[in-house]
Amino acid sequence: MEQTRDQGKLWLVDLLWDLGAIELGIFNLGNTAVNSPIYINAKIPLLRPGPLKKIVNLLNQEIELIKSRRDDSIDNFDIIAGVPVGGLILATALGLEKGQSTIYVRKNFNANIEDVQQIEGSYLPGQTVLIIDDLTTGGHSIKNCIETLRYNGLYVKNAITLIDRAEGSTQLLQANGVKMHSIINLETIAVYLRETQKISNKEYVQLRDYIEKSK
């Protein structure tokens, strides 16, 4: 069933590839993704109006689909929180589509300064927040966002990411009481790139082995 659902999202992989947002090589992407054979810059399509609109429509459809499930549902939410930078672009566009406000957690704020504003945007304590990110690796950026939102009296139960590299994010967020949902994951991307002959079999094997080690 999951594989069938993914078939309708594979245009996203074509889009990323055609825009040059997927690169192969050896990349160190923070502390989690070390010596990764693939780099995906999900922000590239989000900075173009046409692709951004298509992606937001896909995201909105996916949210409504997940909300209809009994066993893997997204609770109703009052506001949307974007994880800067890509997640904030996506969250703002989604907020415009759904008519809902967007907030974000400020990075690198000084917690020692009294009355510092940790969150930009309008919200009320007790509201429920859906977190949006463009690409997730280990999940630490979302975890930091969750902690700040909760500290300020907001409820967080769900997060959704456009691309999940599946390098520990689901487990980390689950341990913090948040369900991670993704539009597409790295394994699906790798298989599709091989099937469409965008990458060689050798490149696919490198990707597959990396993904298996990262699980």
C-alpha positions, 0 to 999 in steps of 0.5 A, a space after each residue: 500500500 505504501 509503495 502504491 501511494 509513493 507512485 503518485 509522488 515520484 514526479 517530485 523526484 523528477 522535479 528535484 533531479 531536473 532542477 539540479 537539487 540532487 547531487 551524487 558524491 561524498 558529502 558530510 551533512 552535519 553530525 548525522 549524515 557523514 560520508 553520504 553519497 547523496 545530497 538533496 537541496 530541497 530548498 531549490 524548488 521551494 524558491 520557484 513559484 510553480 514548483 512551490 505551488 505543486 509541492 504545497 498542493 501535494 503536502 496539503 493532499 497528504 495532510 488530508 489523507 493522513 487525517 482520514 486514517 484511524 491508525 496513523 492520523 494527524 490531529 487537528 491543528 491551530 497553527 503551522 510551525 516551519 523549521 527554518 529555512 526550507 521548512 519555513 518557506 513551505 509552512 508559510 506557503 501551506 498556511 496561505 493555502 489553508 488560511 492558517 497562521 505560521 510561526 517559527 522558532 528563532 535560531 541562536 537566541 540568547 536564553 540568558 536574556 530576560 523576555 527574549 522572544 523565542 517564537 516569531 508569529 502570533 500564537 496562544 498557549 494551549 494551541 496545537 501546532 503542526 511542524 513542517 520541514 523540507 528535509 529531515 535527517 536525524 531530526 534534531 532541528 525538529 526536536 529543538 523546535 518541539 522543546 521550544 514550542 512546548 516550553 511556550 505552552 503549545 501542544 505538538 503531536 505531529 511533524 511532517 517533512 517533505 523528504 525524510 533521509 530516515 537517519 534516526 528522525 522518526 525514532 528521535 521524535 517518537 521518543 519525544 512524543 511526536 509522530 513523524 510523517 513524510 511525503 517521500 523518503 531517501 530509499 524511494 528516491 534511490 530506487 526511482 533514480 535507478 529505475 529511470 536510469 538517472 544513476 548507474 547500478 554502482 551508484 545505486 548500490 552505494 546509496 542502498 548500502 548507505 541507507 541500510 547502514 543509516 537505519 
